[in-house]
């Protein structure tokens, strides 16, 4: 019997606000433990939460971009569970009346474009963070994160493979970055993903027993965890056994396996009821339209514009728009050096390689669009060669210094003076008469050899194009 995988994702996104969801505490990352807390986010008796208006607006903005319907009436609820990182012993979330629902996000699969339905997007507050030290037999808790505005994006079980889940997450992150609603930093916990996965015989409409996966701190880990779990569940079914009960399993990124954490809770286990200290919200139609007008150019639209306005290939446009900061860098550079294909090639090859070796993105280095434009301008003017440009690029990215300053200090300049090159050229010709004869009898490789010898004689500083031109002229253009 053949089996198919069914996956649904729950993506949690920290919203980019200065203060928490229901109090005025800072959301800044990296502060000393428990320094960004107050009686409200610590759940002291008698305190009253207040809804963060910006968080609500950012939530609506995200929902609109993801084709969701905005509810005419929404409320907050208490979700009860008992864990040390939850100071109130309940989380303020949304249960039966989320502020948005019924959206979708299209992803590209090997076969076609596939629509992944979004069941709901709702607002809630984050929990604190437990810190476990291997050498100690106890855990510490940091409540700085408790109360940070959290957007939960829940898909329908429309995802059919771990690779589709990966593509969905990449595209969703891309959209969130374009919207500028979150920094989407998984290392800081600003973007987290839980996955529900089940396996069933192909042709069966009823879903299999659902397993929830947690503790996946990268999109790669999500894909690996789902691959392992799909294989594990399929093996159980092929043995004639059943997945007996719903459970939550954790992903071990070192052993590359999942293991049981706890049995999976049902909704009734959380004892939801309406949050009595927060009034229901009726989103204003005028406000929704005002927020809709603030939606930026989205990745798909920008990709189409790059193809249309800059004559780029679909592949180039796809790569350049995959990250908003990269697309911004590209267009900023064009304002100074307006040759789209050349700029695109450098960004996708040499710059991508340099950043990849450092494990960084374009937004994490001090290398600016004007620096790339400066390098490309120096190549075009003949001041430096392509090889020199690569050297300048690497050092500029590593040090943050301007390319022209580096070129001056290191003496990186290209010889484009014909008389200076001619002296070296004559010396090379006199020492390589056989190569000259070979060229005159039609052997093209001889010219390449002679150009290389002139470059060696000038210590790589001669303009290769000019050397080529002068050699041909000197040897009669044969």
C-alpha angles and dihedrals in degrees: 000000000000122000136204131210123235118196135182124182134213110199120192118201128188108224118228101248131136094227137037127270098263106012141037098256118129121260094205113141123232102028119141113281118282096003095114099057139105137178091276099055090037090056100239114177117268099019122132125219122218123203116250103236095202092052090052091050092048088050092054091046091055093045092052091050089052093052095251129155114242112228118241089218129025137168142183125246139196114247108197125211133135118235132132094246091059106074097187093044086237135067122224103233140135123265123167098003108047116175093243139022147160101048132141144207124205119221130187115240129180090263104039147313109305127201115224109198120221112218096195147335116211141170127242142146124265124241126237125266127257117215116206120194115198094215094054131068093219139060132232126218128214114197096189089103094046108110099017110146109264128191115203116203113194122192129203114247090270099122112103104187143017090254091056089050089052092050091048092053094047091051094044092051089049091054094046090052092050090050089050091219094128140011088231092213106165092189089060092043093248090128120034133165135203119188132207114206135178136166128219138170112274109263095028113121097196115089121241125239107297123235120193119215122205139170097056108143100183139034088248089055090050090054093045093047092050092047091053094045093048090053092045094051093044090052091052092051093046089056088059093252130122135235091246104199144001113267143165114242129190125224117234105207093192099049092031092226138110124235135188118273102169143320112284117259123230123220092260090057089068093056093221118201133160115282102251095201096057125065121228115263126231106194111225113238091219091052091050091053091046090054091046089058090058093059108121129221103291126224095261092050092046092049091053091048092051090054093046102040102032100033091235123157119254089251094053092046090049093053095045095049097043089091120037095215091053092051090047090050091051094052093043090054091050090059087066103028107027102197105110100188094049092048091046092051093052093047093049097043122024098019093044090051093048092049092044092055089055094043090236138123128230091262093057099061131069092234106120135200090253089057092057091044089052092053093047091048091052090052092049093049091050093243092124137015127239090257091052089048091057090051091049092048094053094048093044091053092045097046106024091232123140114262094234091054092051092047091052095048094045096041093240104164132133123235108235097159109114095210092052091050094043092063092056091042094055091050092052093047093051091052096045107047093147091058089050090052091047091052092050090053090055104267104143093190089068090066091053089051093050093048088053091051092051090049089050091049091052092044091246095302101109119102102255094209091051092046089053092049095047094047092053091048093047093049095046099260092273 
